Amino acid sequence: MKQLTIYMILFSCVFFWASNFIIGSILIEHWSPIMVANFRLMVIVLFLGCISWKAIIRTTFTRNDLLLLIIAGILGVSVNHYSFYASLQHTSPITAALILACAPIVTSLLNKMIYHESRNGIFWLGAIISFIGVGLIITKGALITISIGKGEVLSLITMLSFALFLIIVNHLSLKLSAQSITFYTNLIGLLVLVPFSFTMWTRINWQVTYSYWMLLILSAVIIHGISNLLWNQKMKEIGSTNASLLLNFEPAIAMLLSAIFLKQFPTSVQVYGSLLILLGILLCIYYKEIRTLLFMKRKTT
């Protein structure tokens, strides 16, 4: 029952993250990607500072922990936030969500490289199938012909930075609290982005209606504040690989929300690509069970 509760909480985080593809598409119509990232990070840092200040000021970390926090802040916050919003200027929320769906497999591959986790042939088959699905989507069905746009490249950067972020956070969570990790990584991410946006402050559109400011603030608190905090708290209880597998639901949720709110529907290429990604992910998730079933079947024949 406890594990089911953890998965339900993590699924809620994934739902809110999926909604961010739609919300992000709306926000970048009124502000530049780097300013959306700056505004949101300011809200997140203030929010986390208010609700977690006791845990934050009591945190003690080593030089190695500080280095990992800086790397996580740069990759998982600065690079991830900017590339995410910038990608939505050049590609659809559905394409961005489908590319990000490969984060679980990339996380697992990186875990193998770093921690030497064992993987069999079924896992590698699943990984190849998923990457073919991504290739189908980013090349718009061409595969062999190179037709990758700027939006797809930025989405790939978002996915890779997030996968690395998951691994670093999983390691840091062994020694630091989720509140501290979430606050410090967001603070570092904000401090890194601010110097790159100095020239943008004089060109901010302050005449945006109240409802869009509220959307920006509330979505920042819920999606990047509360959801990230809950994710970092609960992920360590089931591991980064298992937790990241829930991200498989993100494209489906993004497709549904995109159809409802943006009236954007998936193309046939996106549907075929998403099916390949899903098949590959299922093989990667259940590769041990599939291997056991094949072994038992061989044994009985």
C-alpha positions as CSV (number, residue, x, y, z in Angstrom):
1,M,0.0,0.0,0.0
2,K,2.8,2.4,0.9
3,Q,4.6,1.7,-2.4
4,L,1.3,2.3,-4.3
5,T,1.0,5.7,-2.6
6,I,4.5,6.6,-3.6
7,Y,3.8,5.7,-7.3
8,M,0.5,7.7,-7.2
9,I,2.4,10.8,-5.8
10,L,5.0,10.4,-8.5
11,F,2.3,10.0,-11.2
12,S,0.8,13.2,-10.0
13,C,4.1,14.9,-10.5
14,V,4.3,13.5,-14.1
15,F,0.8,14.8,-14.8
16,F,1.8,18.3,-13.8
17,W,5.0,18.1,-15.7
18,A,3.0,17.0,-18.8
19,S,0.8,20.1,-18.4
20,N,3.9,22.2,-18.5
21,F,4.3,21.5,-22.2
22,I,0.9,23.2,-22.8
23,I,1.5,26.0,-20.2
24,G,5.0,26.7,-21.6
25,S,3.6,27.0,-25.1
26,I,1.1,29.6,-23.8
27,L,3.7,31.6,-21.8
28,I,6.3,31.9,-24.5
29,E,3.7,33.8,-26.6
30,H,4.1,36.7,-24.1
31,W,7.7,36.4,-22.8
32,S,11.0,35.1,-24.2
33,P,12.1,31.6,-23.1
34,I,14.9,32.8,-21.0
35,M,12.6,35.3,-19.2
36,V,10.0,32.6,-18.6
37,A,12.7,30.5,-17.0
38,N,14.0,33.4,-14.9
39,F,10.5,34.4,-13.7
40,R,9.6,30.8,-12.8
41,L,12.9,30.1,-11.0
42,M,12.5,33.3,-8.9
43,V,9.0,32.2,-7.8
44,I,10.3,28.6,-7.1
45,V,13.3,29.8,-5.0
46,L,11.1,32.2,-3.0
47,F,8.5,29.5,-2.5
48,L,10.9,26.8,-1.4
49,G,12.9,29.3,0.8
50,C,9.6,30.1,2.7
51,I,8.4,26.5,3.2
52,S,11.8,24.8,3.7
53,W,14.0,27.4,5.3
54,K,14.7,25.3,8.5
55,A,15.9,22.3,6.5
56,I,17.9,24.6,4.2
57,I,19.8,26.5,6.8
58,R,20.6,23.2,8.7
59,T,22.1,21.6,5.7
60,T,25.7,20.7,5.8
61,F,27.5,19.3,2.7
62,T,30.9,18.4,1.6
63,R,32.9,19.9,-1.2
64,N,31.9,16.9,-3.4
65,D,28.2,17.5,-2.6
66,L,28.6,21.2,-3.5
67,L,30.2,20.3,-6.8
68,L,27.3,17.9,-7.6
69,L,24.7,20.5,-6.6
70,I,26.3,23.0,-9.0
71,I,26.4,20.5,-11.8
72,A,22.8,19.5,-11.1
73,G,21.8,23.1,-11.0
74,I,23.4,23.9,-14.3
75,L,22.3,20.8,-16.2
76,G,18.9,20.0,-14.5
77,V,17.7,23.6,-14.0
78,S,19.5,26.2,-16.2
79,V,20.1,24.2,-19.3
80,N,16.9,22.1,-18.8
81,H,14.6,25.1,-18.3
82,Y,15.9,27.3,-21.1
83,S,16.1,24.4,-23.7
84,F,12.6,23.3,-22.7
85,Y,10.9,26.7,-23.3
86,A,13.1,27.5,-26.3
87,S,12.1,24.2,-27.9
88,L,8.4,25.1,-27.7
89,Q,9.1,28.1,-30.0
90,H,10.2,25.7,-32.8
91,T,8.3,22.5,-32.3
92,S,4.9,21.2,-31.0
93,P,4.3,20.2,-27.3
94,I,3.6,16.7,-28.5
95,T,7.0,16.3,-30.3
96,A,8.8,17.7,-27.2
97,A,6.9,15.4,-24.9
98,L,7.7,12.3,-27.1
99,I,11.4,13.1,-27.2
100,L,11.5,13.6,-23.4
101,A,9.8,10.2,-23.0
102,C,13.2,8.6,-23.7
103,A,14.6,10.0,-20.5
104,P,14.0,6.7,-18.6
105,I,16.0,4.7,-21.1
106,V,18.8,7.3,-21.2
107,T,18.8,7.3,-17.4
108,S,19.1,3.6,-17.3
109,L,21.9,3.6,-19.9
110,L,23.8,6.2,-17.9
111,N,23.3,4.2,-14.7
112,K,24.8,1.2,-16.5
113,M,27.8,3.3,-17.6
114,I,28.3,4.8,-14.1
115,Y,27.2,2.0,-11.8
116,H,27.8,-0.9,-14.2
117,E,24.2,-2.2,-13.8
118,S,23.7,-5.4,-15.8
119,R,21.5,-5.3,-18.9
120,N,20.6,-8.2,-21.3
121,G,19.8,-8.3,-25.0
122,I,16.1,-7.7,-24.6
123,F,16.9,-4.4,-22.8
124,W,19.2,-3.3,-25.7
125,L,16.5,-4.3,-28.2
126,G,14.0,-2.1,-26.4
127,A,16.4,0.8,-26.3
128,I,17.1,0.6,-30.0
129,I,13.4,0.4,-30.8
130,S,12.7,3.5,-28.7
131,F,15.5,5.4,-30.3
132,I,14.1,4.5,-33.8
133,G,10.8,5.9,-32.6
134,V,12.5,9.1,-31.5
135,G,14.4,9.2,-34.8
136,L,11.1,8.8,-36.7
137,I,9.6,11.8,-34.8
138,I,12.5,14.2,-35.0
139,T,13.1,13.6,-38.7
140,K,9.3,13.7,-39.4
141,G,9.3,10.2,-40.8
142,A,12.4,10.6,-43.0
143,L,14.8,8.7,-40.7
144,I,17.7,8.5,-43.3
145,T,17.3,12.0,-44.6
146,I,18.5,14.6,-42.1
147,S,15.6,17.0,-41.4
148,I,16.0,17.7,-37.7
149,G,14.9,21.2,-36.7
150,K,16.1,23.5,-33.9
151,G,13.1,22.5,-31.7
152,E,13.9,18.8,-31.9
153,V,17.6,19.5,-31.0
154,L,16.6,21.6,-28.0
155,S,14.2,18.9,-26.9
156,L,17.0,16.3,-27.1
157,I,19.1,18.6,-24.9
158,T,16.2,18.9,-22.4
159,M,15.9,15.1,-22.3
160,L,19.6,14.5,-21.8
161,S,20.0,17.2,-19.1
162,F,17.0,15.8,-17.2
163,A,18.3,12.2,-17.4
164,L,21.7,13.4,-15.9
165,F,19.8,15.4,-13.3
166,L,17.9,12.4,-12.1
167,I,21.1,10.4,-11.5
168,I,22.8,13.2,-9.7
169,V,19.7,13.9,-7.5
170,N,19.4,10.1,-6.7
171,H,23.0,10.2,-5.5
172,L,22.7,13.4,-3.5
173,S,19.5,12.1,-1.8
174,L,21.5,9.5,0.1
175,K,23.0,12.4,2.2
176,L,20.9,15.5,1.7
177,S,17.2,16.2,2.2
178,A,14.9,16.7,-0.8
179,Q,14.1,20.2,0.4
180,S,17.8,21.2,0.3
181,I,18.5,19.5,-3.0
182,T,15.5,21.2,-4.7
183,F,16.2,24.6,-3.2
184,Y,19.9,24.7,-3.9
185,T,19.7,23.3,-7.5
186,N,17.0,25.9,-8.4
187,L,19.0,28.7,-6.7
188,I,22.1,27.7,-8.6
189,G,20.1,27.4,-11.8
190,L,18.7,30.9,-11.3
191,L,22.1,32.5,-10.6
192,V,23.5,30.9,-13.8
193,L,20.7,32.2,-16.0
194,V,20.5,35.7,-14.6
195,P,23.7,37.0,-16.3
196,F,22.5,35.8,-19.7
197,S,19.3,37.7,-19.4
198,F,20.5,41.2,-18.4
199,T,19.8,42.7,-21.8
200,M,16.3,41.1,-21.8
201,W,15.0,43.0,-18.7
202,T,14.6,46.3,-20.5
203,R,12.4,44.6,-23.2
204,I,10.0,42.7,-20.8
205,N,6.4,42.9,-21.8
206,W,4.8,44.1,-18.5
207,Q,1.5,44.7,-20.1
208,V,0.5,41.1,-20.1
209,T,-2.9,40.5,-18.5
210,Y,-3.2,39.4,-14.9
211,S,-4.4,35.9,-15.8
212,Y,-1.1,35.1,-17.5
213,W,1.0,36.3,-14.6
214,M,-1.1,34.1,-12.3
215,L,-0.6,31.2,-14.7
216,L,3.1,31.7,-14.6
217,I,3.3,32.0,-10.8
218,L,0.9,29.2,-9.9
219,S,2.4,26.8,-12.5
220,A,5.9,27.6,-11.2
221,V,4.8,26.8,-7.6
222,I,2.9,23.6,-8.4
223,I,5.0,22.2,-11.3
224,H,8.5,23.2,-10.4
225,G,8.2,23.7,-6.7
226,I,5.8,21.2,-5.1
227,S,6.1,18.5,-7.8
228,N,9.9,18.6,-7.8
229,L,10.0,18.6,-4.1
230,L,7.7,15.5,-3.9
231,W,9.6,13.8,-6.7
232,N,13.0,14.3,-5.0
233,Q,11.5,13.1,-1.7
234,K,9.8,9.9,-3.1
235,M,12.3,9.0,-5.9
236,K,14.9,7.8,-3.4
237,E,12.5,5.3,-2.0
238,I,12.2,3.4,-5.3
239,G,15.3,4.5,-7.2
240,S,15.9,6.9,-10.1
241,T,15.4,4.2,-12.8
242,N,12.1,2.9,-11.5
243,A,10.8,6.5,-10.8
244,S,11.8,7.7,-14.2
245,L,9.8,4.9,-15.9
246,L,6.6,6.8,-14.8
247,L,7.6,9.5,-17.3
248,N,6.2,7.1,-19.9
249,F,2.8,8.5,-19.2
250,E,3.9,12.1,-19.9
251,P,3.5,12.0,-23.8
252,A,0.0,10.6,-23.6
253,I,-1.0,13.2,-21.0
254,A,0.6,15.9,-23.1
255,M,-1.2,14.7,-26.2
256,L,-4.5,14.8,-24.4
257,L,-4.0,18.2,-22.9
258,S,-2.7,19.6,-26.2
259,A,-5.8,18.4,-28.0
260,I,-8.1,19.9,-25.4
261,F,-6.5,23.3,-24.8
262,L,-4.4,24.0,-28.0
263,K,-6.5,22.0,-30.5
264,Q,-3.3,20.4,-31.7
265,F,-3.6,16.7,-32.6
266,P,-0.8,14.2,-33.1
267,T,0.2,13.4,-36.7
268,S,0.5,9.8,-38.0
269,V,4.3,10.0,-37.7
270,Q,4.0,11.0,-34.1
271,V,1.6,8.2,-33.4
272,Y,3.8,5.6,-35.0
273,G,6.9,7.0,-33.2
274,S,5.1,7.0,-29.9
275,L,4.1,3.4,-30.3
276,L,7.7,2.4,-31.0
277,I,8.9,4.4,-28.0
278,L,6.2,2.7,-25.8
279,L,7.2,-0.8,-27.1
280,G,10.8,-0.1,-26.5
281,I,10.2,1.2,-23.0
282,L,8.1,-1.8,-22.1
283,L,10.9,-4.1,-23.2
284,C,13.3,-2.1,-21.1
285,I,11.1,-2.2,-18.1
286,Y,10.2,-5.9,-18.2
287,Y,13.4,-7.3,-19.7
288,K,14.1,-9.4,-16.6
289,E,10.6,-10.8,-16.6
290,I,10.7,-11.5,-20.4
291,R,14.1,-13.3,-20.0
292,T,12.7,-15.4,-17.2
293,L,9.6,-16.4,-19.2
294,L,11.7,-17.3,-22.2
295,F,14.0,-19.4,-20.0
296,M,11.1,-21.2,-18.4
297,K,9.5,-21.8,-21.8
298,R,12.8,-23.2,-23.1
299,K,13.0,-25.4,-20.1
300,T,9.5,-26.9,-20.5
301,T,9.9,-27.7,-24.2
